[in-house]
Amino acid sequence: MIQSVLVANRGEIACRVFRTCRELGIATVAVYSDADAGALHVREADAAVRLPGAAPAETYLRGDLVVKAALAAGADAVHPGYGFLSENADFARAVLDAGLVWIGPPPAAIESMASKTRAKELLGIAPLSADDVTGADLPVLVKAAAGGGGRGMRIVRDLADLPGALAAASAEAASAFGDGEVFVEPYVENGRHVEVQVLADTHGTVWTLGTRDCSLQRRHQKVVEEAPAPGLPPALEASLVETAARAAKAVGYVGAGTVEFLVADGRAHFLEMNTRLQVEHPVTEEVHGVDLVALQIAVAEGAPLPGDAPPARGHAIEARLYAEDPAAGWTPQTGTLHALAFPPGTRVDTGYAPGDTIGVHYDAMLAKVVVHAPTRAEAVRRLAHALETARVHGPVTNRGLLAASLRHPDFQAPERLDTGFYERNLDALTQAPPGEAYAAVAAALAEAAARPGRFGGGWRNVRAQDQSRTYGPHEVRYRPTRDGGHTVTAPEGVRAVHATPHRVRLDIGGVVRDFDVARYGDTVHVGPHRLTARPRFPDPREQTAPGSLLAPMPGTVVRVADGLTVGDRVTAGQPLLWLEAMKMEHRVTAPASGTLTALHAAPGRQVEVGALLAVVQDSVQTEAQEEQTV
């Protein structure tokens, strides 16, 4: 039997596998990059081995180093997690050749299914040739042949954009998976993303553990997942399950895997088979009452699956909590995670703990938040409430977006679910949440209570002037009272009942509410609201020239547009350079048509958020300057 498992991965999935190993009495080994030296998965493991470097290509994608780490630490098995090398047949062979147990499917099955192009060929589906795409084929999707998670994917709606999409998708795929192969397939607009969990043993048994719906996506990466997929016609559901089982049997599959489909107009289109554990596996575990990691280990030890697959009970929903700003193009965020706590009864799978730093090198996911309930409606309500009442203090996250998504009518009605949900609703979902103005009042009064001599004003026997504090768009005005309290003068209709540095009670139109306040520098968390105080006197050094392109996140410049030089004329929206951060590539475009007057970016350059990348002087300014010089 397996005695010690090395997880060839990091973060949340490493911690998830370790948890099951501890329950089974199996020792655990972590690997870590220099950027992850203090990470939670390293702290939780019984032993850890350093992989020198920070970039994935130097560390987690170096199969040779991972195998050496397993042997050095005395592990007798390797679990690949998801992403990185989890669908790399050569890595699986290297593990087996080293005399270690591979907790995954046979390398031949990985080769048959892990490459999406070969998987389609196995099922008789021929991908489009990039050379043969015509206007009649549009829109098409350029897609990485290996890996997943939305990386290495680009939608093409104009033939002129195809070469650039192929290059960008290939570069992103090579960085994320070590394999730059991409292919082209028809893009089905606004279908539902539905998948089937399979689990097979070495004795010929194949389980299908129901369906999952993963239609809420951004950048082709799943955001909210649930099981079972709601509202599927019985005949269609049966067809999906049968196809998934047939695909697994066709390649002699062993272990956990997922067969994915796009459902549109009552028809199912095969997408791919992921030959690994999925990020969203917890919803299946909750509904079927199983531990998929424990079953993976048992299968790897040669045990048969115990009888028939357990039936589904109730409904489970998972929301992926990301350090990102949905209102700013899903820009990844970095910084210190100060607090992460959810109500009792909520399952939270995470690779972070309070005090940890969210860096730029890897995925921006902070946690997977999961609830299980007897019905879908109850699960939706419970998860939305858990997100709204959680303590998530640190960088900007998508927490508000997730809660608003769950409460949106298009999500609550399964017949309106599709992958275009965020494209249609993002603006509405990213509006300031209700009550933010009152949260700003609480923040201002808590600050006044903490520093009475500075912001509270202190009562004097003369009429006190209003003190003011501004958080985002919300200006708060107040003045001290004789009893040491404060009178709120703006916004109207708010009365301060009591204020301490960490808790404020307000009477809002006759309704008394309490607000918990936590301050970290200029950032204040008030319940679910994250507020940033505006400086009273802005620093003139922070002003930038018109047309300045600033780095929206810390990251690495990976490409600059071919031939781009200072003095070039550019058009609004023209791609100028590309940044890579948190395993995603982000395009930086010209804000207006005009002249490139400065270019400070070069491939390989590391930049911090706010760094000046380039300056584009718009056409009106350029023409005015030219007239002045005539």
TORDOFI-159725 format. One line per 5 residues: number of its first residue (from 1); for each residue x, y, z of C-alpha. Coordinates in nm, 2 decimals. Layout:
// TORDOFI-159725
NUM> X Y Z; ... .
END
This chain:
// TORDOFI-159725
1> 0.00 0.00 0.00; 0.10 0.36 -0.06; 0.28 0.51 0.24; 0.39 0.85 0.11; 0.26 1.08 -0.16 .
6> 0.43 1.37 -0.34; 0.19 1.61 -0.49; 0.34 1.75 -0.81; 0.15 2.07 -0.77; 0.09 2.37 -0.55 .
11> -0.17 2.58 -0.37; -0.52 2.47 -0.32; -0.51 2.13 -0.49; -0.19 2.03 -0.30; -0.36 2.11 0.03 .
16> -0.68 1.93 -0.09; -0.48 1.61 -0.16; -0.28 1.64 0.16; -0.61 1.65 0.36; -0.72 1.31 0.23 .
21> -0.37 1.17 0.27; -0.37 1.27 0.64; -0.71 1.10 0.69; -0.58 0.78 0.53; -0.26 0.78 0.73 .
26> -0.04 0.86 0.43; 0.27 1.09 0.47; 0.28 1.39 0.24; 0.56 1.56 0.04; 0.53 1.90 -0.12 .
31> 0.74 2.06 -0.39; 0.78 2.44 -0.41; 0.93 2.71 -0.61; 1.12 3.00 -0.46; 0.81 3.21 -0.49 .
36> 0.62 2.95 -0.28; 0.88 2.89 -0.01; 0.64 3.00 0.26; 0.31 2.88 0.10; 0.04 2.70 0.29 .
41> 0.09 2.37 0.10; 0.45 2.37 0.20; 0.36 2.44 0.56; 0.10 2.16 0.57; 0.32 1.89 0.41 .
46> 0.53 1.64 0.62; 0.83 1.72 0.40; 0.90 1.96 0.12; 1.16 1.98 -0.16; 1.26 2.30 -0.33 .
51> 1.24 2.35 -0.71; 1.49 2.64 -0.78; 1.34 2.93 -0.96; 1.00 3.10 -0.98; 0.85 3.06 -1.33 .
56> 0.65 2.75 -1.39; 0.88 2.64 -1.67; 1.17 2.64 -1.43; 0.98 2.46 -1.15; 0.64 2.29 -1.16 .
61> 0.68 2.20 -1.52; 1.01 2.03 -1.47; 0.91 1.67 -1.45; 1.27 1.55 -1.41; 1.31 1.77 -1.09 .
66> 0.97 1.65 -0.95; 1.07 1.29 -0.99; 1.40 1.35 -0.83; 1.22 1.53 -0.54; 0.99 1.23 -0.49 .
71> 1.28 0.99 -0.47; 1.49 1.21 -0.25; 1.20 1.25 0.00; 1.12 0.88 0.00; 0.78 0.91 -0.15 .
76> 0.64 0.60 -0.32; 0.36 0.77 -0.52; 0.30 1.09 -0.71; -0.04 1.27 -0.74; -0.04 1.53 -1.02 .
81> -0.33 1.75 -0.91; -0.46 1.96 -1.20; -0.28 2.18 -1.44; 0.10 2.18 -1.48; 0.20 1.82 -1.56 .
86> -0.12 1.65 -1.47; -0.20 1.56 -1.84; 0.16 1.50 -1.95; 0.21 1.14 -2.06; 0.59 1.17 -2.06 .
91> 0.58 1.28 -1.70; 0.35 0.99 -1.61; 0.60 0.75 -1.77; 0.89 0.91 -1.59; 0.71 0.85 -1.26 .
96> 0.65 0.49 -1.34; 1.00 0.43 -1.48; 1.14 0.56 -1.15; 0.95 0.28 -0.97; 0.69 0.51 -0.82 .
101> 0.31 0.47 -0.82; 0.13 0.71 -1.06; -0.20 0.82 -0.91; -0.36 0.89 -1.25; -0.46 0.73 -1.58 .
106> -0.22 0.52 -1.79; 0.02 0.73 -2.01; -0.14 0.58 -2.32; -0.49 0.70 -2.21; -0.34 1.04 -2.14 .
111> -0.20 1.05 -2.49; -0.53 0.95 -2.64; -0.74 1.20 -2.45; -0.53 1.47 -2.30; -0.46 1.62 -2.64 .
116> -0.79 1.76 -2.75; -0.70 1.71 -3.12; -0.63 1.34 -3.07; -0.94 1.30 -2.85; -1.16 1.44 -3.12 .
121> -1.00 1.21 -3.38; -1.07 0.91 -3.15; -1.44 1.00 -3.15; -1.45 1.07 -3.52; -1.45 1.45 -3.49 .
126> -1.20 1.63 -3.72; -1.07 1.97 -3.60; -1.06 2.26 -3.85; -0.72 2.33 -4.02; -0.61 2.68 -3.95 .
131> -0.51 2.71 -4.31; -0.86 2.62 -4.43; -1.06 2.86 -4.22; -1.28 3.09 -4.43; -1.52 3.36 -4.34 .
136> -1.81 3.11 -4.35; -1.65 2.92 -4.06; -1.65 3.22 -3.83; -1.66 3.26 -3.54; -1.40 3.00 -3.45 .
141> -1.21 2.92 -3.13; -0.84 2.88 -3.11; -0.77 2.64 -2.83; -0.47 2.48 -2.66; -0.44 2.11 -2.74 .
146> -0.31 2.04 -2.39; -0.42 2.17 -2.05; -0.73 2.36 -1.96; -0.85 2.64 -1.72; -0.93 2.88 -2.01 .
151> -0.56 2.93 -2.09; -0.45 2.93 -2.45; -0.79 3.01 -2.59; -0.90 3.29 -2.82; -1.23 3.36 -3.00 .
156> -1.18 3.48 -3.36; -1.46 3.67 -3.54; -1.24 3.83 -3.81; -1.01 3.63 -4.04; -0.75 3.91 -4.01 .
161> -0.72 3.83 -3.64; -0.66 3.46 -3.68; -0.27 3.47 -3.71; -0.24 3.69 -3.40; -0.48 3.46 -3.21 .
166> -0.29 3.15 -3.30; 0.04 3.31 -3.18; -0.10 3.44 -2.86; -0.28 3.12 -2.77; 0.03 2.91 -2.85 .
171> 0.25 3.14 -2.63; 0.01 3.12 -2.34; -0.03 2.75 -2.37; 0.34 2.69 -2.38; 0.39 2.90 -2.07 .
176> 0.11 2.73 -1.88; 0.14 2.37 -1.99; 0.48 2.34 -2.16; 0.31 2.25 -2.49; 0.23 2.52 -2.75 .
181> 0.02 2.31 -2.98; -0.31 2.47 -3.06; -0.60 2.39 -3.29; -0.91 2.55 -3.43; -1.28 2.45 -3.38 .
186> -1.62 2.61 -3.45; -1.72 2.84 -3.17; -2.07 2.77 -3.05; -2.22 3.10 -2.92; -2.39 3.09 -2.57 .
191> -2.42 2.72 -2.52; -2.42 2.55 -2.18; -2.10 2.39 -2.06; -2.19 2.05 -1.92; -1.96 1.77 -1.81 .
196> -1.97 1.42 -1.67; -1.74 1.28 -1.40; -1.60 0.94 -1.47; -1.40 0.71 -1.24; -1.25 0.38 -1.35 .
201> -1.06 0.10 -1.18; -0.81 -0.16 -1.32; -1.08 -0.43 -1.30; -1.30 -0.30 -1.59; -1.55 -0.10 -1.38 .
206> -1.63 0.25 -1.50; -1.84 0.48 -1.28; -2.02 0.79 -1.41; -2.09 1.02 -1.12; -2.36 1.24 -1.27 .
211> -2.33 1.58 -1.45; -2.20 1.92 -1.36; -2.29 2.26 -1.52; -2.00 2.50 -1.56; -2.16 2.76 -1.78 .
216> -2.07 3.07 -1.58; -1.72 3.15 -1.72; -1.49 3.44 -1.78; -1.21 3.42 -2.04; -1.32 3.06 -2.09 .
221> -1.24 2.98 -1.73; -1.51 2.85 -1.50; -1.63 3.07 -1.22; -1.94 2.89 -1.08; -2.00 2.52 -1.11 .
226> -2.29 2.30 -0.98; -2.40 1.94 -0.97; -2.62 1.80 -1.10; -2.65 2.01 -1.42; -3.00 2.16 -1.38 .
231> -3.29 2.13 -1.63; -3.14 1.88 -1.87; -3.39 1.67 -2.06; -3.36 1.31 -1.94; -3.28 1.17 -2.29 .
236> -3.00 1.43 -2.34; -2.85 1.36 -1.99; -2.85 0.99 -2.06; -2.67 1.05 -2.39; -2.40 1.25 -2.22 .
241> -2.35 0.99 -1.95; -2.33 0.71 -2.21; -2.08 0.90 -2.43; -1.86 0.97 -2.13; -1.86 0.60 -2.03 .
246> -1.79 0.50 -2.39; -1.50 0.74 -2.42; -1.34 0.61 -2.10; -1.38 0.25 -2.20; -1.24 0.31 -2.55 .
251> -0.90 0.41 -2.41; -0.88 0.17 -2.12; -0.91 0.46 -1.88; -0.81 0.43 -1.51; -0.87 0.69 -1.24 .
256> -1.07 1.01 -1.23; -1.15 1.20 -1.55; -1.41 1.44 -1.69; -1.58 1.44 -2.03; -1.69 1.79 -2.13 .
261> -1.96 1.90 -2.37; -2.12 2.22 -2.50; -2.50 2.19 -2.51; -2.69 2.41 -2.75; -3.03 2.38 -2.92 .
266> -3.09 2.04 -2.75; -2.77 1.89 -2.89; -2.44 1.80 -2.72; -2.11 1.89 -2.89; -1.80 1.70 -2.75 .
271> -1.53 1.93 -2.63; -1.26 1.72 -2.46; -1.18 1.47 -2.19; -0.97 1.60 -1.91; -0.75 1.31 -1.78 .
276> -0.72 1.44 -1.43; -0.91 1.56 -1.13; -1.11 1.88 -1.21; -1.10 2.20 -1.01; -1.47 2.16 -0.96 .
281> -1.47 1.80 -0.83; -1.60 1.91 -0.48; -1.95 1.95 -0.61; -1.96 1.59 -0.72; -1.81 1.48 -0.39 .
286> -2.08 1.67 -0.20; -2.37 1.54 -0.41; -2.25 1.17 -0.43; -2.10 1.15 -0.08; -1.76 1.04 -0.20 .
291> -1.39 1.14 -0.16; -1.26 1.14 -0.52; -0.90 1.17 -0.40; -0.93 0.87 -0.17; -1.09 0.67 -0.46 .
296> -0.80 0.78 -0.69; -0.55 0.65 -0.43; -0.74 0.32 -0.38; -0.76 0.26 -0.76; -0.38 0.33 -0.79 .
301> -0.33 0.07 -0.52; -0.52 -0.18 -0.73; -0.85 -0.19 -0.54; -1.17 -0.24 -0.72; -1.44 0.03 -0.71 .
306> -1.70 -0.07 -0.44; -2.01 -0.18 -0.64; -2.23 0.07 -0.82; -2.17 0.44 -0.82; -2.35 0.61 -0.53 .
311> -2.66 0.80 -0.64; -2.69 1.18 -0.63; -2.85 1.34 -0.33; -2.94 1.71 -0.32; -2.75 1.99 -0.50 .
316> -2.41 2.15 -0.46; -2.27 2.47 -0.60; -1.91 2.59 -0.60; -1.79 2.95 -0.65; -1.43 3.03 -0.73 .
321> -1.30 3.32 -0.53; -1.04 3.51 -0.72; -0.81 3.80 -0.64; -0.92 4.00 -0.94; -1.12 4.30 -1.03 .
326> -1.41 4.21 -1.26; -1.49 4.57 -1.32; -1.15 4.64 -1.46; -1.13 4.36 -1.72; -1.08 4.08 -1.46 .
331> -0.74 4.23 -1.37; -0.55 4.00 -1.13; -0.47 4.16 -0.79; -0.18 4.10 -0.55; -0.11 4.18 -0.19 .
336> -0.15 4.04 0.16; -0.45 3.83 0.25; -0.55 3.96 0.59; -0.86 3.75 0.66; -1.04 3.46 0.50 .
341> -1.34 3.32 0.70; -1.67 3.18 0.60; -1.99 3.09 0.80; -2.01 2.74 0.95; -2.13 2.47 0.71 .
346> -1.94 2.61 0.42; -1.67 2.40 0.25; -1.37 2.61 0.17; -1.08 2.46 -0.03; -0.79 2.70 -0.03 .
351> -0.42 2.73 -0.06; -0.40 3.05 0.15; -0.42 3.14 0.51; -0.44 3.49 0.67; -0.11 3.67 0.64 .
356> -0.01 3.50 0.32; 0.10 3.70 0.02; -0.08 3.67 -0.32; 0.19 3.70 -0.58; 0.21 3.74 -0.95 .
361> 0.35 3.40 -1.06; 0.05 3.17 -1.04; -0.33 3.15 -1.07; -0.53 3.42 -0.89; -0.77 3.17 -0.72 .
366> -0.79 3.22 -0.35; -1.04 2.96 -0.26; -1.33 2.73 -0.38; -1.64 2.80 -0.17; -1.89 2.51 -0.18 .
371> -2.23 2.45 -0.02; -2.46 2.14 -0.04; -2.84 2.16 0.02; -3.15 1.95 -0.05; -3.25 2.16 -0.35 .
376> -3.08 2.39 -0.60; -3.27 2.70 -0.47; -3.16 2.63 -0.11; -2.80 2.58 -0.23; -2.81 2.91 -0.43 .
381> -2.94 3.10 -0.13; -2.69 2.95 0.12; -2.39 3.01 -0.10; -2.49 3.37 -0.18; -2.53 3.44 0.19 .
386> -2.20 3.28 0.28; -2.02 3.50 0.02; -2.19 3.81 0.14; -2.12 3.75 0.51; -1.76 3.61 0.48 .
391> -1.46 3.80 0.60; -1.24 3.83 0.29; -0.99 4.11 0.37; -0.70 4.19 0.14; -0.68 4.26 -0.24 .
396> -0.98 4.33 -0.45; -1.17 4.00 -0.52; -1.47 3.88 -0.72; -1.67 3.81 -0.41; -1.94 4.07 -0.48 .
401> -1.97 3.95 -0.84; -2.02 3.59 -0.73; -2.29 3.68 -0.48; -2.47 3.90 -0.74; -2.44 3.62 -1.00 .
406> -2.61 3.37 -0.78; -2.90 3.61 -0.71; -2.94 3.71 -1.07; -3.26 3.59 -1.24; -3.07 3.44 -1.54 .
411> -2.88 3.21 -1.30; -3.18 3.12 -1.09; -3.37 3.00 -1.40; -3.17 2.70 -1.54; -3.33 2.75 -1.89 .
416> -3.14 3.08 -1.92; -2.80 2.95 -1.82; -2.53 2.97 -2.09; -2.17 3.08 -2.13; -2.27 3.43 -2.24 .
421> -2.39 3.51 -1.89; -2.11 3.75 -1.80; -2.09 3.91 -2.15; -2.46 4.01 -2.11; -2.47 4.10 -1.74 .
426> -2.12 4.21 -1.63; -2.19 4.58 -1.61; -2.49 4.53 -1.39; -2.32 4.27 -1.17; -2.02 4.50 -1.10 .
431> -2.22 4.80 -0.98; -2.14 4.91 -0.63; -2.33 4.68 -0.39; -2.63 4.82 -0.20; -2.53 4.99 0.13 .
436> -2.18 5.10 0.02; -2.25 5.46 0.11; -2.35 5.36 0.47; -2.04 5.14 0.49; -1.84 5.45 0.41 .
441> -2.00 5.63 0.70; -1.91 5.35 0.93; -1.55 5.36 0.80; -1.52 5.73 0.86; -1.67 5.71 1.21 .
446> -1.45 5.42 1.31; -1.14 5.61 1.20; -1.26 5.91 1.40; -1.31 5.69 1.70; -0.96 5.55 1.66 .
451> -0.79 5.89 1.62; -1.01 6.14 1.80; -0.75 6.41 1.81; -0.69 6.39 1.44; -1.01 6.31 1.26 .
456> -1.27 6.32 1.54; -1.22 6.69 1.60; -1.29 6.68 1.97; -1.59 6.88 2.10; -1.52 7.24 2.19 .
461> -1.74 7.52 2.32; -1.77 7.67 1.98; -1.95 7.55 1.67; -1.74 7.26 1.53; -1.66 7.25 1.16 .
466> -1.76 6.94 0.96; -1.49 6.68 0.93; -1.49 6.49 0.60; -1.36 6.16 0.46; -1.40 6.02 0.11 .
471> -1.40 5.66 0.02; -1.43 5.60 -0.35; -1.73 5.81 -0.47; -1.87 5.85 -0.12; -1.80 6.17 0.07 .
476> -1.89 6.15 0.44; -1.93 6.46 0.66; -1.96 6.46 1.04; -1.89 6.67 1.35; -1.82 6.59 1.71 .
481> -2.09 6.61 1.98; -2.07 6.70 2.35; -2.11 6.34 2.46; -1.80 6.22 2.26; -2.01 6.10 1.97 .
486> -2.06 6.23 1.62; -2.34 6.39 1.41; -2.35 6.27 1.05; -2.42 6.56 0.82; -2.38 6.38 0.49 .
491> -2.52 6.16 0.36; -2.86 6.25 0.50; -3.08 6.02 0.70; -2.80 5.86 0.90; -2.76 5.89 1.27 .
496> -2.45 5.76 1.46; -2.56 5.55 1.75; -2.22 5.43 1.87; -1.87 5.40 1.72; -1.55 5.22 1.82 .
501> -1.25 5.17 1.60; -1.38 4.82 1.50; -1.76 4.84 1.52; -2.01 5.11 1.44; -2.38 5.12 1.49 .
506> -2.59 5.34 1.27; -2.96 5.44 1.26; -3.05 5.45 0.89; -3.40 5.58 0.84; -3.52 5.43 1.17 .
511> -3.34 5.09 1.11; -3.04 5.02 1.33; -2.76 4.83 1.18; -2.42 4.72 1.30; -2.10 4.74 1.09 .
516> -1.78 4.55 1.16; -1.48 4.76 1.04; -1.12 4.64 0.97; -0.86 4.89 0.85; -0.54 4.80 0.67 .
521> -0.36 5.13 0.58; -0.59 5.32 0.34; -0.80 5.02 0.27; -1.10 4.95 0.49; -1.32 4.65 0.50 .
526> -1.68 4.71 0.62; -1.87 4.38 0.61; -1.86 4.28 0.24; -1.75 4.62 0.13; -1.39 4.70 0.04 .
531> -1.33 5.08 0.05; -1.02 5.28 -0.03; -0.98 5.62 0.14; -0.89 5.91 -0.09; -0.60 6.12 0.03 .
536> -0.69 6.46 0.16; -0.41 6.61 -0.04; -0.32 6.42 -0.36; 0.05 6.38 -0.43; 0.13 6.58 -0.74 .
541> 0.41 6.33 -0.82; 0.14 6.07 -0.89; 0.00 6.27 -1.18; 0.07 6.12 -1.52; 0.08 6.27 -1.87 .
546> -0.24 6.23 -2.09; -0.22 5.91 -2.29; 0.00 5.73 -2.04; -0.04 5.35 -2.04; 0.02 5.22 -1.69 .
551> 0.07 4.85 -1.60; -0.28 4.74 -1.47; -0.11 4.47 -1.26; 0.24 4.35 -1.17; 0.38 4.11 -1.42 .
556> 0.62 4.04 -1.70; 0.62 4.20 -2.05; 0.61 3.89 -2.28; 0.57 4.06 -2.62; 0.58 4.40 -2.79 .
561> 0.39 4.44 -3.12; 0.62 4.36 -3.41; 0.82 4.66 -3.53; 0.66 4.90 -3.28; 0.88 5.21 -3.23 .
566> 0.85 5.55 -3.09; 0.70 5.79 -3.35; 0.47 5.53 -3.50; 0.11 5.62 -3.57; -0.13 5.39 -3.38 .
571> -0.51 5.35 -3.38; -0.75 5.32 -3.09; -0.76 4.96 -2.96; -0.45 4.85 -3.15; -0.25 4.60 -2.94 .
576> 0.08 4.74 -2.84; 0.22 4.49 -2.59; 0.13 4.19 -2.38; 0.18 4.13 -2.00; 0.17 3.80 -1.83 .
581> 0.06 3.77 -1.48; -0.09 3.48 -1.28; -0.06 3.25 -1.58; -0.28 3.47 -1.80; -0.17 3.69 -2.08 .
586> -0.32 4.05 -2.08; -0.32 4.27 -2.39; -0.24 4.64 -2.35; -0.40 4.85 -2.63; -0.37 5.21 -2.75 .
591> -0.63 5.42 -2.56; -0.68 5.65 -2.87; -0.56 5.70 -3.22; -0.24 5.91 -3.23; 0.14 5.89 -3.20 .
596> 0.34 5.66 -2.98; 0.57 5.92 -2.80; 0.73 5.68 -2.55; 0.79 5.31 -2.51; 0.93 5.18 -2.19 .
601> 0.84 4.81 -2.22; 1.06 4.54 -2.35; 1.02 4.16 -2.35; 1.12 4.01 -2.02; 1.09 4.33 -1.82 .
606> 0.93 4.28 -1.48; 0.69 4.57 -1.40; 0.50 4.67 -1.09; 0.14 4.79 -1.10; 0.12 5.15 -1.22 .
611> 0.45 5.13 -1.40; 0.46 5.35 -1.71; 0.47 5.13 -2.02; 0.41 5.37 -2.30; 0.26 5.70 -2.40 .
616> 0.02 5.76 -2.69; -0.05 6.12 -2.77; -0.39 6.14 -2.93; -0.45 6.28 -3.28; -0.61 6.60 -3.15 .
621> -0.31 6.68 -2.93; -0.06 6.58 -3.21; -0.23 6.80 -3.47; -0.24 7.10 -3.23; 0.13 7.07 -3.16 .
626> 0.21 7.04 -3.53; 0.01 7.36 -3.60; 0.20 7.54 -3.32; 0.53 7.44 -3.48; 0.43 7.56 -3.83 .
END
